[in-house]
């Protein structure tokens, strides 16, 4: 059993009802059980498994789960508070469809800097970084909506 397959199997088994997990593990070879059991225990100790995220991991899809993008006025304020490099990362990771809207609203030199950074970013964007950036945008956007405009 390869390590990636073992981790995926352990994640799937960790989410099962204990009786179902015991039934499946009881039908596996002992060497597989000895690999899976510690991974299952670790998954249960350190994670609150999200069903949507689990399905993405098991399907070999990126771990990023789509989040709501703030309205354009809030998004612009949030992005303006970031350096051009980080504004580009936020756009690439969480709001790629809004990049042109933001760039059109920017001062010419800032738009050029952000566009330059966008061109330098890897494709595809690293999934773990995309998820972290999307969480930042989601949290900041909610704060901005609560305050009427980004704080």
Rosetta silent file (secondary structure, phi, psi, omega in degrees, C-alpha in Angstrom):
SEQUENCE: XXXXXXXXXXXXXXXXXXXXXXXXXXXXXXXXXXXXXXXXXXXXXXXXXXXXXXXXXXXXXXXXXXXXXXXXXXXXXXXXXXXXXXXXXXXXXXXXXXXXXXXXXXXXXXXXXXXXXXXXXXXXXXXXXXXXXXXXXXXXXXXXXXXXXXX
SCORE:     score description
SCORE:     0.000 S_00000001
   1 L     0.000  126.776 -179.886    0.000    0.000    0.000 S_00000001
   2 L   -77.202  156.030 -175.474    1.505    3.331   -1.010 S_00000001
   3 H   -59.495  -40.982 -179.910    1.648    6.131    1.600 S_00000001
   4 H   -65.520  -41.844  178.628   -0.807    8.442   -0.202 S_00000001
   5 H   -64.777  -38.036  178.663   -3.314    5.615   -0.624 S_00000001
   6 H   -64.986  -42.361  179.477   -2.946    4.661    3.027 S_00000001
   7 H   -64.990  -41.286  178.691   -3.618    8.252    4.152 S_00000001
   8 H   -64.894  -43.449  178.918   -6.694    8.500    1.919 S_00000001
   9 H   -62.921  -41.218  179.532   -8.016    5.168    3.154 S_00000001
  10 H   -64.200  -40.392  177.139   -7.418    6.220    6.760 S_00000001
  11 H   -61.211  -45.884 -179.860   -9.312    9.481    6.210 S_00000001
  12 H   -63.376  -44.328 -179.511  -12.250    7.623    4.711 S_00000001
  13 H   -67.380  -34.395 -179.039  -12.236    5.020    7.495 S_00000001
  14 H   -63.880  -25.409 -177.766  -11.915    7.687   10.216 S_00000001
  15 L   -88.343   -8.294 -176.657  -15.244    9.187    9.161 S_00000001
  16 L   -80.133  159.734  172.053  -17.133    5.903    9.313 S_00000001
  17 L   -61.304  141.542 -177.592  -19.259    4.605   12.126 S_00000001
  18 H   -52.958  -38.789 -179.751  -17.031    2.511   14.439 S_00000001
  19 H   -66.105  -40.402  178.060  -18.926   -0.711   13.641 S_00000001
  20 H   -65.906  -41.558  179.322  -18.508   -0.162    9.890 S_00000001
  21 H   -62.249  -44.464  178.663  -14.833    0.675   10.345 S_00000001
  22 H   -62.020  -40.387 -178.621  -14.254   -2.503   12.407 S_00000001
  23 H   -62.206  -46.169 -179.501  -16.074   -4.589    9.784 S_00000001
  24 H   -67.452  -47.128 -179.375  -13.915   -3.237    6.939 S_00000001
  25 H   -60.919  -34.558  179.181  -10.677   -3.436    8.906 S_00000001
  26 H   -64.392  -19.845 -179.275  -11.511   -7.017    9.891 S_00000001
  27 L   -99.061   -1.033  178.995  -11.510   -7.997    6.226 S_00000001
  28 L   -93.891  154.981  175.105   -8.154   -6.411    5.389 S_00000001
  29 L   -60.972  149.579 -176.890   -4.784   -8.148    5.657 S_00000001
  30 H   -56.904  -39.804 -178.906   -3.029   -7.637    9.001 S_00000001
  31 H   -65.509  -31.065  176.070   -0.164   -5.653    7.472 S_00000001
  32 H   -71.808  -41.469  178.852   -2.678   -3.156    6.012 S_00000001
  33 H   -61.341  -40.619 -178.512   -4.479   -2.863    9.359 S_00000001
  34 H   -66.922  -26.966  175.471   -1.178   -2.157   11.129 S_00000001
  35 H   -79.500  -43.187 -173.625   -0.518    0.684    8.677 S_00000001
  36 H   -74.634  -40.348 -174.096   -4.052    2.104    8.750 S_00000001
  37 H   -55.522  -47.729  178.319   -4.885    1.994   12.467 S_00000001
  38 H   -63.338  -35.882  179.352   -2.307    4.616   13.582 S_00000001
  39 H   -68.416  -38.664  176.971   -3.325    6.879   10.694 S_00000001
  40 H   -63.210  -46.739  179.607   -7.012    6.512   11.559 S_00000001
  41 H   -59.877  -41.784  179.097   -6.302    7.323   15.211 S_00000001
  42 H   -64.954  -43.823  179.225   -4.302   10.390   14.202 S_00000001
  43 H   -60.271  -39.671 -179.007   -7.045   11.612   11.853 S_00000001
  44 H   -71.780  -30.849 -178.614   -9.607   11.276   14.616 S_00000001
  45 H   -76.925  -37.767 -168.506   -7.449   13.118   17.170 S_00000001
  46 H  -109.313   -3.951 -176.545   -6.406   16.123   15.132 S_00000001
  47 L  -132.760  145.252  166.361   -9.104   16.838   12.626 S_00000001
  48 L  -102.763  103.936 -171.168  -12.720   17.687   12.504 S_00000001
  49 L   -74.031  125.981  177.071  -13.415   16.163    9.125 S_00000001
  50 L   -93.181  125.295 -175.041  -15.490   18.272    6.768 S_00000001
  51 H   -59.224  -40.870 -178.949  -17.477   16.042    4.386 S_00000001
  52 H   -65.818  -44.005  178.619  -17.015   18.392    1.407 S_00000001
  53 H   -67.107  -40.517  178.555  -13.274   18.663    1.966 S_00000001
  54 H   -60.170  -44.174  178.692  -12.962   14.923    2.536 S_00000001
  55 H   -61.262  -39.700  179.044  -14.659   14.201   -0.794 S_00000001
  56 H   -64.663  -42.424  179.597  -12.268   16.595   -2.552 S_00000001
  57 H   -64.887  -45.378 -177.905   -9.223   14.924   -0.966 S_00000001
  58 H   -68.686  -24.136 -179.528  -10.412   11.427   -1.800 S_00000001
  59 L   -92.825    8.181 -178.340  -11.180   12.479   -5.375 S_00000001
  60 L    59.859   30.840  176.537   -7.676   13.956   -5.864 S_00000001
  61 L   -95.410  162.134  175.832   -9.178   17.411   -6.334 S_00000001
  62 L   -59.078  150.769 -176.454   -7.630   20.574   -4.930 S_00000001
  63 L   -78.541  -10.681 -179.341   -8.478   21.106   -1.284 S_00000001
  64 L   -64.101  127.893  176.075   -9.787   24.598   -1.870 S_00000001
  65 L  -108.319  128.370 -174.685  -13.493   24.787   -1.187 S_00000001
  66 L   -56.784  137.143  177.155  -15.219   27.711   -2.874 S_00000001
  67 L  -124.284  158.396  179.938  -16.098   30.593   -0.610 S_00000001
  68 L   -69.254  133.507  176.898  -18.256   33.619   -1.190 S_00000001
  69 L   -89.034  137.325  179.482  -16.353   36.604   -2.566 S_00000001
  70 L   -62.191  161.542  176.396  -17.215   39.926   -0.936 S_00000001
  71 L   -58.281  155.086 -175.853  -19.074   42.542   -2.993 S_00000001
  72 H   -52.259  -40.376 -178.715  -16.809   44.546   -5.332 S_00000001
  73 H   -64.576  -39.851  178.252  -16.692   47.650   -3.105 S_00000001
  74 H   -71.030  -42.759  179.205  -15.571   45.595   -0.090 S_00000001
  75 H   -58.859  -43.734 -179.403  -13.176   43.508   -2.207 S_00000001
  76 H   -62.118  -44.429  179.014  -11.522   46.658   -3.574 S_00000001
  77 H   -62.971  -44.022  179.561  -10.998   48.099   -0.087 S_00000001
  78 H   -61.647  -46.212 -178.305   -9.571   44.798    1.178 S_00000001
  79 H   -67.786  -35.523  179.412   -7.213   44.438   -1.774 S_00000001
  80 H   -63.360  -23.976 -179.150   -6.074   48.082   -1.571 S_00000001
  81 L   -83.498   -5.008 -179.247   -4.810   47.414    1.939 S_00000001
  82 L  -103.434  157.646  172.779   -2.480   44.670    0.686 S_00000001
  83 L   -64.878  160.730  177.781    0.824   44.926   -1.122 S_00000001
  84 H   -56.435  -36.986 -179.769    0.597   44.307   -4.882 S_00000001
  85 H   -64.156  -44.288 -179.285    2.105   40.835   -4.392 S_00000001
  86 H   -75.718  -33.038  174.685   -0.508   39.821   -1.814 S_00000001
  87 H   -60.990  -41.522  178.140   -3.352   41.458   -3.695 S_00000001
  88 H   -63.591  -41.639  179.071   -2.349   39.330   -6.694 S_00000001
  89 H   -62.880  -43.869  179.470   -2.286   36.187   -4.545 S_00000001
  90 H   -61.944  -45.055  179.540   -5.736   36.909   -3.132 S_00000001
  91 H   -62.135  -47.251 -177.640   -7.113   37.496   -6.623 S_00000001
  92 H   -65.340  -37.789 -174.445   -5.486   34.368   -8.067 S_00000001
  93 H   -81.464  -40.552 -167.575   -6.484   32.151   -5.154 S_00000001
  94 H  -125.321  -15.582 -176.109   -9.961   33.270   -4.282 S_00000001
  95 L  -144.591   49.094 -176.627  -11.322   35.783   -6.768 S_00000001
  96 H   -60.742  -30.230  179.442   -9.818   35.217  -10.236 S_00000001
  97 H   -71.435  -13.422 -178.065  -13.060   36.293  -11.920 S_00000001
  98 H  -102.516    1.657 -175.867  -12.789   39.651  -10.170 S_00000001
  99 H   -59.381  -47.696 -177.598   -9.202   40.474  -11.201 S_00000001
 100 H   -66.009  -35.409  177.048  -10.146   42.688  -14.140 S_00000001
 101 H   -61.954  -46.473 -179.449  -12.745   44.539  -12.053 S_00000001
 102 H   -64.924  -46.689 -177.476  -10.134   45.268   -9.411 S_00000001
 103 H   -61.946  -34.720  178.083   -7.429   46.228  -11.895 S_00000001
 104 H   -68.292  -28.021 -178.334   -9.813   48.637  -13.634 S_00000001
 105 H   -86.618  -10.077 -176.347  -10.530   50.331  -10.298 S_00000001
 106 L   -84.428  158.693  167.500   -6.843   50.717   -9.412 S_00000001
 107 L   -63.433  149.069 -172.185   -4.464   53.559  -10.030 S_00000001
 108 H   -55.267  -44.623 -177.594   -2.451   52.773  -13.172 S_00000001
 109 H   -68.724  -37.569  177.897    0.871   52.024  -11.422 S_00000001
 110 H   -67.309  -42.839  178.564   -0.786   49.749   -8.836 S_00000001
 111 H   -59.057  -41.879  179.032   -2.701   47.910  -11.548 S_00000001
 112 H   -64.661  -40.508  179.066    0.562   47.337  -13.434 S_00000001
 113 H   -65.341  -44.768 -179.833    2.260   46.042  -10.271 S_00000001
 114 H   -65.425  -43.182  179.069   -0.601   43.686   -9.425 S_00000001
 115 H   -61.001  -41.151  177.847   -0.800   42.446  -13.043 S_00000001
 116 H   -59.938  -44.277  178.908    2.977   41.820  -13.011 S_00000001
 117 H   -65.941  -39.407  178.084    2.603   39.767   -9.819 S_00000001
 118 H   -59.626  -39.884 -179.538   -0.354   37.849  -11.276 S_00000001
 119 H   -67.478  -24.887 -177.820    1.803   36.892  -14.271 S_00000001
 120 H   -86.763  -14.915 -175.193    4.529   35.558  -11.959 S_00000001
 121 L   -71.328  148.108  179.495    2.281   33.291   -9.892 S_00000001
 122 L   -69.206  151.180  175.212    2.409   29.520  -10.441 S_00000001
 123 L  -127.562  122.335    1.896   -0.330   27.783  -12.335 S_00000001
 124 L   -75.114  157.224  179.025   -2.103   25.989  -10.862 S_00000001
 125 L   -66.077  137.969 -179.015   -2.036   28.040   -7.684 S_00000001
 126 L   -55.329  122.979 -174.683   -0.826   25.964   -4.674 S_00000001
 127 H   -57.394  -40.575 -178.245   -4.005   24.483   -3.126 S_00000001
 128 H   -67.145  -39.813  177.760   -3.006   24.934    0.521 S_00000001
 129 H   -68.336  -39.567  177.813   -2.122   28.576   -0.055 S_00000001
 130 H   -59.640  -41.955 -179.903   -5.341   29.092   -2.033 S_00000001
 131 H   -65.328  -43.823  179.719   -7.345   27.712    0.874 S_00000001
 132 H   -64.381  -42.308  179.659   -5.584   29.935    3.424 S_00000001
 133 H   -66.856  -39.545  178.528   -5.998   33.024    1.248 S_00000001
 134 H   -63.791  -38.457  176.492   -9.659   32.197    0.614 S_00000001
 135 H   -63.302  -42.451  177.184  -10.253   31.923    4.352 S_00000001
 136 H   -59.079  -48.511 -178.439   -8.622   35.330    4.850 S_00000001
 137 H   -63.334  -41.839  179.600  -10.805   36.865    2.155 S_00000001
 138 H   -62.074  -47.874 -179.449  -13.930   35.188    3.510 S_00000001
 139 H   -65.225  -46.559 -179.837  -13.267   36.377    7.077 S_00000001
 140 H   -65.171  -38.437  178.756  -12.269   39.887    6.016 S_00000001
 141 H   -65.116  -39.910  178.263  -15.246   40.133    3.683 S_00000001
 142 H   -65.245  -40.673  177.267  -17.667   39.133    6.428 S_00000001
 143 H   -62.272  -43.125  179.318  -16.145   41.743    8.729 S_00000001
 144 H   -63.728  -40.182  179.338  -16.462   44.311    5.953 S_00000001
 145 H   -67.088  -37.702  178.908  -20.093   43.432    5.263 S_00000001
 146 H   -64.261  -39.220 -178.400  -20.904   43.696    8.961 S_00000001
 147 H   -84.297   -6.557 -177.939  -19.310   47.136    9.131 S_00000001
 148 L    98.647  -41.369  173.570  -20.905   48.281    5.888 S_00000001
 149 L  -147.968  159.421 -177.250  -17.520   48.549    4.149 S_00000001
 150 L   -52.730  137.099 -177.561  -14.239   46.894    5.012 S_00000001
 151 L   -63.491    0.000    0.000  -12.931   48.215    8.343 S_00000001
